[in-house]
Amino acid sequence: MEHDALDAGEARYELVISVDARRSGQYGDADKPRMRERIYRVLETAFAQAGVGRDAVHMEDRGDGVLVSVPGRIAVTRLLGLWMVEVHENLREENRSLLVPLGLRVAMHVGPVRHDSRGISGRAVDLTCRLADSSVARQLLDRERADLVLAVSDSLYVDVVSAGGKFIEPARFSRARLALKEGEVSAWFHLPGRPAPEIGPSAPEEPAPTASGPASGPASGPASGPASGPADAPSAGAGTAPERVRDDRDDEGDEDGDASARYTAQGDLSVHRNNVYQQPVHIGRVTGAGPRKD
């Protein structure tokens, strides 16, 4: 996305999107390129399907994810609605061949963004990255055995989500309080295709088991032993999820092994075979249909 030299460095109100991969630190060096290819394929295909030109958005690579900013001329409702539906559908298609599916944490916020030759910056960018990296987002993804979790800022929920729209259902979002580095904030969490997630009372954080430590099976039964699957499928540890958490991590770091306490879970809840979901998850286009115009 090109910017005139005259207004370089001036803040523009844009939609910021942060996308992070679940437990990216547990992918081996040889596996990460395939993981990254999947992320870009999912996102860029969704932009095309939602009628958003790739050259109309700014995208920065983050190693284990992508940072995006979208100018105000593109309706935020299109990204919150149709684009998110397409991202979810594309991700499910990618995961059909994987024993351990790729999980994505997506966060959105609208605020002032500054562009320079190296990328974007500003408090809006910081907040968006914090939301995607929050323990609530991380652990909802695991506890619900989901492919995708969306976190939106309180202002974005109030200004846009609460009014509803095409593929935007405010009743399917749940509010949580987060204690971030910048202070305490509210955020709203959504699992596409599912009812509003339950976010329970606060509890102190506890360290998650290490990847090399003992792991018991999921709540539905004991694990039968190490699972075999595609070479690029990582192992994962158990976790819990609070409503109110202490989140002192930097957005650039990768500490996917860390978790905080709320829900008690045993084993690796991110592992599910043949993508068997416990609740209806399909919304939007029929899988396999061509690109849709908004």
C-alpha angles and dihedrals in degrees: 000000000000123000128194116247090231095067098032109140095018116127117252124190104241140155109259119204124190119193121189131178120234114254093347090165090070094062114099121238091257092049100048096076090058091047090051092048089055093050093052092043091052095047101039093046089051091052089054093046091050092050095248113137115232090228090056094068135059115232128186125189115235100181095243095034148357135265114211135184123191122198121239094252088075112073114248089216090064091058095042092046122025097018092052091049090053093046089053094048093046091048092051090051091051091049097053091086096045128087090203106036126222108254123202131200111203124188130184136193135157119223146114113314128187121209127204135160091281100047139272135326143171141102091287089060092047093050094048092052091048091053093051090047096046121123091237091059092044096050099040085059091055101036094050093041088232132160095216141024125188123205121189130185119253092248092052091049093049096043100040118001097051091060091057125212142170106345090350114116113175092192088067093062125088126203125231135177116230128192103214131174090263093050140276116323140171122237136176125228130204135181107205113242094012138092119267108296119246113247110187136198122308122268136175117274122255128194115257121238113269120250090249095048126095115285128196125206129270121283090264092064146323121295115259094215137280112342121227121217144128116342092243096055110107128213118243141201133230122264148174133220132223131199092218114034141169107239112185098155124117115242090235096057127086113222099147089149091067119091140164131226130262113100117045111228133166126213130357107323091182090069115087128152126236090356095278107177124201096212134033109280106167118107133149126016125020110257110260096026120131126258115299126219119222 
